[in-house]
Amino acid sequence: MKRLSRHARIIAVLAILLATLALSLPSSAQEPVTIAFWSRDSAAALVQSLADAWNATHDNQIEVTLIPAAEYITKLGTAIAAGEPPDLLAIDLIYVPQFAAAGQLTEISELAAGLPFFDTLSPSHIRLATYEDGLYALPFNAEASVLLYNKDLFRQAGLDPEQPPTNWQEIYDAAVAISALGEDIDGFYFSGACAGCNAFTFLPLIWASGGDVLNEDATEATLTDPMVKAALEFYRQMWTEGLMPETALVDAGAEFLSAFFSGKIGMMGSGAFSISTLKNEHPEIDFGITFLPGKEGGVSSFAGGDSIGIPAGSKYPEEAFEFIEWVLSDEVQLEMFARTASLPVRTDLAENKYFEEDPRLITNAQAMALGRTPYSLVYNQLFNDSNGPWLAMIQQAVFDGQIDEAIANAQQQFTEIMAQVQD
C-alpha cells in the first residue's frame, strides 16, 4: 500500500509538472487558433467552401473576411502597413510582385520546397510569386484564356466544328463564313473598351506568334515588336470588314461573356469560367474550347487567378501554411476544384476523372500549364487601367486605324510608367 501511495504521489507530481509545462508553451501549441483569411468578394464561394471544409476537420479554424474587389488591394496594403494584417490572404497573382517588393509578404521558399508536388504548381503563379530569388506565395485558383466558339454556327457556315482554328487566317476565314449567315450574326467578338479583358485574350495572340510586349526580365517595353503590330492589324481587319458587332466598341467588360449567350457570336476569347456558366445557364448552346493561336500557328494563354500567401506580421504563419498545403493536396484539388469544374493549380492533375467527362476542361487545364502572365510591379497601370496605355493602343489601332501612332504612344507611355518604379 505504501508503494502504491508513493506511485500515486509521483504521478500527481508529474501531472503538476506537465500542467506547468503546458502553461509555458506558446498558445499555438496549447490550444487551437483562429486564422484570419482575407479575400476579395469575387472569390467568395470558393474561399468560404474551402474554409468550411477545413473547419469541419481541423482544430485550427479559418475565419474568412470578404472585401469588395474594388477596395481589396488598398485595404490589404493599409492593414499590413499598419501592423494589423490578416494571417492569410488570397490575391490576384498580378499583384504579388508589388506586395513582395514592398516587404508585405512572408518569404516561404523553404516551406514550399518541401511540398512533394511543388514542381507541378502553375508555372506562371510561381514566376509572379518570385522576387529577388525568394518565393512569397503559391497558387490558389487558376484561370486560363482560350478561344470559345459556337459549334452550331460552325455547322451552319459549312465549317467542321471538330476542327477549330489553329492560326489567325483560319479565325478570319471562319469569321467571314459565320458573318455571312445573317446581318444579326457576327463571326468574332471582343470587349473593345475593357483593358483587363484584352490582356487576358489579346496578349496570347502575340505570345503564340513569338512576340511580346515586355522584354525577358520585364525591364523594358517591347511594343514595337512586329507581332504586336500584326495582331492589331488582324483585329483591325475584322473590325473594318464588319466581322464584329458594333457593340464591341463600347463594351467595357459587361458583355465579355454574355455576348456569346445570344447564340449569334461565332468566336471570342474567354476562360475556364465560361464552361460551367454555359453548361449550367445556356445548355442550348453547343460550344467548343480551343487554344488561342499565333499568326502562323503555335498556342498560348494568359494564366490568371489568385495566389495565396502569408502577410508580413501574420500571427500564425506556420498554421497558415498548413492550410495552404491542404488546399494544394490531391484530395482538395480533385474533390473541391476539379469536381466542381474549377481548374486545379497543379499540372499533374490536368487530366482527372472529372475532366474526362468533359474534355473541354482538360483543354483549359492544359492552357493554364502553358499560360503566361506579365511580370511587373506596375501591372495595374500598364494593363488594367481603363485610361492606361494598353487599352488606348488597342482602341486607337483597331477602331481608328492609327496603328503605328498607337504603338509609338503606348511604347512611350509604358516606358515612362516603368521608369517611375526603376527610379
URDA-V63271 format. One record per run of one state. SS is the DSSP state (A for helix, B for strand, O for the rest). FROM is the first residue (numbers start at 1). LEN is the number of residues. Records with the same first field share a line. If there is no record, write none. Layout:
BEGIN
SS=FROM-LEN  FROM-LEN
END
This chain:
BEGIN
O=1-1  25-2  31-3  56-5  68-1  82-6  102-3  106-3  114-4  122-1  129-1  132-2  136-2  145-1  157-11  180-6  190-5  202-1  209-5  215-6  222-4  241-3  245-1  250-8  262-3  271-2  282-5  291-1  294-5  301-1  310-1  312-5  328-2  341-5  350-5  358-1  371-1  373-6  385-4  399-4  423-1
A=2-23  27-4  41-15  69-13  93-9  109-5  118-3  123-6  151-6  168-12  195-7  203-6  226-15  246-4  258-4  273-9  317-11  330-11  347-3  355-3  359-12  379-6  389-10  403-20
B=34-7  61-7  88-5  105-1  121-1  130-2  134-2  138-7  146-5  186-4  214-1  221-1  244-1  265-6  287-4  292-2  299-2  302-8  311-1  346-1  372-1
END
